[in-house]
Amino acid sequence: SQTIHQWPATLVQPVGSPLSLECTVEGTSNPNLYWYRQAAGRGLQLLFYSVGIGQISSEVPQNLSASRPQDRQFILSSKKLLLSDSGFYLCAWSDDRVSNQPQHFGDGTRLSIL
Amino acid sequence: GQSLEQPSEVTAVEGAIVQINCTYQTSGFYGLSWYQQHDGGAPTFLSYNALDGLEETGRFSSFLSRSDSYGYLLLQELQMKDSASYFCAVHSWGKLQFGAGTQVVVTP
């Protein structure tokens, strides 16, 4: 069966520091991968999605970037964090073989910027 | 542009039935999904409607009317564990657009 791992679960970082969040998927190949951010009490905002290695689409201009160095690995990064980057970050995957499949989420990373 | 509207909160007692409505405006509509999220947890997939009509999965059912750009999630025989946020999400051009979520509070 397929599983998705996301770490760390919580992170506290100072303003201006770098960021690297990692997400890996097991049990499937060539998944579509997504990064979302969720502010407290709000819906999910799509940040990036990827349909293959090295293929990244950005949805919202911002201080973050994403990379997909391997088929089942998706990384969210920042060179210099801002206070507004605080939030709950979620990685998700879906099966690319059929369009509009459900997305399956990791447990998320709660990021606090001080 | 794209937009989704759903109520912010619904309160009901155990055993009751709750209906969460979702109206949407989008281009390239492929279907409507529903997700459940407990406090502090990740969203989990509940249902997906691509065609008009009702889809039933146990105590939960979801309905879609493409002509009305409207759908709903029906929660029956409410249990305390159903207290959570519920999100409708539109499938459009291979991506999901989420609503702001409806918090369902189940009371004894």
Interface residues (C-beta under 8 A of the other chain):
Chain A: N32 Y34 G41 R42 G43 L44 Q45 L46 Y49 V51 E59 L90 S99 N100 P102 Q103 H104 F105 G106 D107 G108
Chain B: Y30 G31 S33 G41 A42 P43 T44 F45 Y48 A50 F87 H91 G94 K95 L96 Q97 F98 G99 A100 G101
